[in-house]
Amino acid sequence: MKITAFSYRYAEAVMDAPELQHLKRDIVDVFSAATVPLLPVAKVKVRRRKARKVDAGPRFFCLPVDQTALNLQLDVAMAKRGWEVHPRIVEAGKKGGPQTALKADYRKAKVQVEVQFGNMARWYSDVFKFQLSYSQDVVDAAVLVVPKQWFANLIDENVAYYERVLRELPWAKMSLTLPIWVLGIEPEDDTDIRARYDEAVDLAVQASAAEGKVRVPIGFAQRVAEEAEEDVEDAGDANPPSVAEDPE
């Protein structure tokens, strides 16, 4: 994977401190070496959108990334380097507040890592977990890992992504007081992922034709360039709600 980084509250300088440098190396090594697992073509998720006036039928696009396999790959790699996987944010039985089942993704020494391939709203929960750990003096720095926008568009709809995090995070300066190193990840090359996308499109078109239906594919280039609906001031009918659909 290729990594792009943003340093909130001088987070990278904190991660470069002698006592944390080895943790930074772990993170960079793991995410640089990560690969993008793809769903078998018959299991690629298909999302449908309503037809526009110019379309011959409903539009659709495909989501070829195997998010579950990617998360598992990262869990195994981080565990091999001695990181706690899914540790509790607040230890069970700790006094001073109500019990909570909140868990981090990874933690080692005084660094916590959250990896977000889910809905955009989920990264707000991640930074809350960071702040909660920081307030307990459990961590000195946090690392948030999210996909770059084009890669996020191939994982699912409205997935948290790097460019949007960078737009929003600085506005939290008065409430988020800990250093957060934000990493945007993306495949080094889109050849394989594009090929699987196109294969899934062809399969979905064939399935529709067999049913006597016409569906209009959204091409790979158009899909990866799309902005999330929340980022479009007035989407109108351009991006109506999508409906999940499995290719048959």
C-alpha positions in Angstrom: 0.0 0.0 0.0 1.0 3.6 -0.5 0.7 5.9 2.5 0.0 9.6 2.7 0.2 11.2 6.2 -1.2 14.3 8.0 0.0 15.4 11.4 -2.6 16.8 13.7 -1.1 18.5 16.8 2.4 17.6 15.7 1.6 13.9 15.9 4.4 12.8 13.7 7.0 14.6 15.8 5.6 12.8 18.8 5.8 9.5 17.0 9.4 10.2 16.1 10.3 10.5 19.8 12.9 7.8 20.7 10.5 5.8 22.9 7.8 5.7 20.1 9.9 5.4 17.0 9.7 1.6 17.0 5.9 1.8 17.1 5.9 4.1 14.1 8.0 1.7 12.2 5.6 -1.2 13.0 2.7 0.8 11.7 4.4 1.9 8.5 5.8 -1.6 7.8 2.4 -3.3 8.3 0.4 -0.9 6.2 3.0 -0.6 3.5 3.1 -4.4 3.2 -0.7 -4.8 3.2 -2.4 -6.1 0.1 -5.9 -5.6 -1.1 -7.9 -8.8 -1.0 -10.6 -9.0 -3.6 -14.0 -10.8 -3.5 -14.5 -13.6 -6.0 -16.3 -12.1 -9.0 -19.6 -13.9 -8.2 -19.6 -12.4 -4.7 -18.7 -8.8 -5.6 -21.3 -6.5 -4.1 -23.5 -4.6 -6.6 -25.2 -1.4 -5.7 -28.1 0.0 -7.8 -29.1 3.6 -8.4 -32.2 4.9 -10.1 -32.0 5.7 -13.8 -31.5 9.3 -14.9 -33.6 10.6 -17.8 -30.7 9.9 -20.2 -30.3 6.3 -19.1 -31.8 3.2 -20.6 -32.3 1.6 -17.2 -31.2 1.7 -13.6 -27.5 2.3 -13.0 -25.2 0.2 -10.9 -21.6 0.0 -9.7 -19.6 -2.7 -8.0 -17.6 -3.0 -4.7 -14.8 -5.6 -5.3 -12.8 -5.1 -2.1 -13.0 -7.9 0.6 -13.2 -5.7 3.6 -13.5 -8.6 6.1 -10.3 -10.2 4.7 -8.5 -6.9 4.8 -9.3 -6.3 8.4 -8.2 -9.9 9.3 -5.0 -9.4 7.4 -4.2 -6.3 9.5 -5.2 -8.0 12.8 -2.8 -10.9 12.1 0.1 -8.6 11.0 -0.3 -6.2 14.1 -0.6 -9.2 16.5 2.7 -10.7 15.1 4.4 -7.4 16.1 3.1 -7.6 19.6 0.2 -5.2 19.4 -2.9 -5.8 21.4 -5.8 -6.5 19.1 -9.1 -5.0 20.1 -8.2 -4.0 23.7 -10.8 -2.4 25.9 -10.7 1.4 26.1 -11.7 1.3 29.7 -10.5 -1.7 31.8 -13.4 -3.8 33.2 -14.2 -2.8 36.8 -12.3 0.5 36.6 -13.8 3.0 39.0 -14.7 6.6 38.2 -17.4 6.1 35.6 -20.0 3.7 34.1 -18.8 0.5 32.4 -18.3 0.6 28.7 -17.6 -2.1 26.1 -15.7 0.3 23.8 -12.6 -1.3 22.2 -9.7 0.0 20.2 -8.4 -1.6 17.1 -4.7 -1.9 18.2 -2.7 -0.6 21.1 1.0 -1.0 22.1 2.9 0.9 24.8 1.3 4.4 24.6 0.0 4.5 21.0 -3.5 3.6 19.9 -4.4 2.8 16.3 -7.9 2.9 14.8 -8.5 1.6 11.2 -11.7 2.8 9.6 -13.1 1.2 6.5 -16.7 1.8 7.5 -19.3 4.5 7.3 -18.0 8.1 7.5 -19.8 8.6 10.9 -17.6 5.8 12.4 -14.5 7.9 12.4 -16.1 10.3 14.8 -16.4 7.4 17.2 -12.8 6.6 16.6 -11.6 10.0 17.7 -13.8 9.9 20.7 -12.1 6.6 21.7 -8.7 8.3 21.2 -9.7 11.2 23.5 -11.1 8.8 26.1 -7.8 6.8 26.2 -5.8 10.0 26.3 -7.8 11.4 29.2 -6.9 8.2 31.2 -3.2 8.7 30.3 -3.3 5.4 28.5 -1.8 6.8 25.3 0.4 9.7 24.3 -0.5 9.6 20.6 -3.1 8.2 18.3 -3.0 6.9 14.7 -6.1 7.0 12.5 -5.9 4.9 9.3 -8.4 5.5 6.5 -8.5 4.8 2.8 -7.9 7.6 0.2 -11.2 8.6 -1.4 -10.9 6.6 -4.7 -10.1 3.4 -2.7 -12.9 4.1 -0.2 -15.3 4.1 -3.2 -14.5 0.5 -4.0 -14.9 -0.7 -0.4 -18.5 0.5 0.2 -20.7 3.6 0.1 -20.0 6.7 2.2 -16.9 5.1 3.7 -14.6 7.4 5.8 -11.8 8.7 3.7 -8.5 10.6 4.1 -9.4 13.8 2.2 -12.6 14.4 4.2 -10.9 13.7 7.5 -8.3 16.3 6.7 -11.0 18.8 6.0 -12.9 18.2 9.2 -10.3 17.3 11.8 -8.8 20.8 12.2 -12.2 22.2 13.2 -12.0 20.0 16.4 -8.9 21.8 17.7 -10.7 23.0 20.9 -12.1 19.6 21.8 -9.5 17.0 20.5 -6.4 17.7 22.4 -4.2 14.7 21.7 -1.8 14.3 18.7 -3.4 12.2 15.9 -1.3 10.9 13.0 -3.7 10.4 10.1 -2.7 7.9 7.4 -4.4 7.6 4.1 -3.8 4.3 2.4 -4.3 3.2 -1.2 -3.1 0.4 -3.5 0.1 1.1 -5.3 -1.5 0.0 -8.5 -5.2 -0.3 -9.5 -4.8 -2.9 -12.2 -6.1 -5.9 -10.3 -8.9 -4.1 -8.6 -10.0 -2.5 -11.9 -10.0 -5.9 -13.6 -12.2 -7.4 -10.9 -14.5 -4.4 -11.0 -14.9 -4.8 -14.8 -15.4 -8.6 -14.5 -18.2 -8.0 -11.9 -19.8 -5.4 -14.2 -19.8 -7.9 -17.1 -21.4 -10.6 -14.9 -24.1 -8.2 -13.6 -24.9 -7.1 -17.2 -25.2 -10.7 -18.3 -27.5 -11.5 -15.4 -29.7 -8.6 -16.1 -29.9 -9.5 -19.8 -30.9 -13.1 -18.9 -33.8 -11.6 -17.0 -34.8 -9.3 -19.9 -33.7 -6.2 -18.0 -31.4 -3.4 -19.0 -29.0 -1.9 -16.3 -26.5 0.7 -17.0 -23.0 0.2 -15.4 -21.2 3.1 -13.8 -17.6 2.7 -15.1 -14.6 2.2 -12.9 -13.2 5.7 -13.6 -16.5 7.4 -12.8 -17.0 5.4 -9.6 -13.6 6.1 -8.1 -14.1 9.8 -8.8 -17.4 10.1 -7.1 -17.8 12.2 -4.0 -19.9 11.0 -1.0 -23.4 12.4 -1.0 -22.6 14.4 2.1 -19.8 16.2 0.3 -22.2 17.4 -2.5 -24.0 20.6 -1.5 -27.0 19.9 -3.7 -27.0 16.4 -5.1 -30.6 16.7 -6.4 -31.4 13.6 -8.4 -27.8 13.0 -9.3 -27.1 10.7 -6.5 -30.3 9.1 -5.2 -30.3 6.5 -2.4 -28.8 3.2 -3.4 -30.1 -0.2 -2.9 -28.0 -3.3 -2.2 -28.3 -6.0 -4.8 -26.4 -9.3 -5.3 -25.6 -10.4 -8.8 -27.4 -13.6 -9.8 
